[in-house]
């Protein structure tokens, strides 16, 4: 979990909108198991986190594809 969130932080956070940055910061207060469940689409995130979770999912998919190359 930490690797995924740190990767997003290092590569996307600075360029993100203020609202996305705020959502990410709020997300960090949530339990790791909840965040993981949302990212893995096992449960639905609170509506406040839908957009940031989608961005993190996209980041994870992109990182996964690059790791395979």
C-alpha positions as CSV (number, residue, x, y, z in Angstrom):
1,X,0.0,0.0,0.0
2,X,2.7,2.4,1.0
3,X,4.6,1.8,-2.3
4,X,1.5,2.5,-4.4
5,X,0.6,5.7,-2.5
6,X,4.2,6.9,-2.4
7,X,4.5,6.3,-6.2
8,X,1.4,8.4,-6.8
9,X,2.7,11.1,-4.5
10,X,6.1,11.2,-6.2
11,X,4.9,11.2,-9.8
12,X,1.4,12.9,-9.8
13,X,0.8,14.9,-6.6
14,X,2.6,18.0,-7.6
15,X,0.7,18.3,-10.9
16,X,-2.7,17.4,-9.5
17,X,-5.4,19.9,-9.0
18,X,-5.9,21.4,-5.5
19,X,-9.1,19.3,-5.0
20,X,-7.3,16.1,-6.0
21,X,-4.4,16.9,-3.6
22,X,-7.0,17.5,-0.8
23,X,-8.7,14.3,-1.6
24,X,-5.4,12.4,-1.5
25,X,-4.5,14.0,1.8
26,X,-7.8,13.0,3.3
27,X,-7.5,9.5,1.9
28,X,-4.3,9.0,3.9
29,X,-6.4,9.2,7.1
30,X,-8.4,6.1,6.0
31,X,-7.5,2.6,7.0
32,X,-5.1,0.8,4.6
33,X,-7.4,-2.1,4.3
34,X,-10.2,0.2,3.2
35,X,-8.0,1.9,0.6
36,X,-6.8,-1.4,-0.7
37,X,-10.4,-2.7,-1.0
38,X,-11.4,0.4,-2.9
39,X,-8.4,0.2,-5.3
40,X,-9.1,-3.5,-5.9
41,X,-12.8,-2.8,-6.6
42,X,-13.9,-5.1,-3.8
43,X,-15.9,-2.3,-2.2
44,X,-17.1,1.1,-3.3
45,X,-15.3,4.1,-1.8
46,X,-17.1,7.0,-0.2
47,X,-18.1,9.5,-2.9
48,X,-15.4,11.9,-1.7
49,X,-12.8,9.4,-2.8
50,X,-14.1,8.1,-6.1
51,X,-12.0,10.4,-8.3
52,X,-8.8,10.0,-6.4
53,X,-9.2,6.2,-6.2
54,X,-9.7,6.1,-10.0
55,X,-6.6,8.2,-10.5
56,X,-4.6,5.9,-8.2
57,X,-6.0,2.8,-10.0
58,X,-4.8,4.3,-13.3
59,X,-1.4,5.0,-11.9
60,X,-1.2,1.4,-10.6
61,X,-2.1,0.0,-14.0
62,X,0.4,2.2,-15.7
63,X,3.1,1.2,-13.3
64,X,2.2,-2.4,-13.7
65,X,2.5,-2.2,-17.5
66,X,5.8,-0.4,-17.3
67,X,7.2,-3.0,-14.9
68,X,6.4,-5.8,-17.4
69,X,8.4,-4.1,-20.2
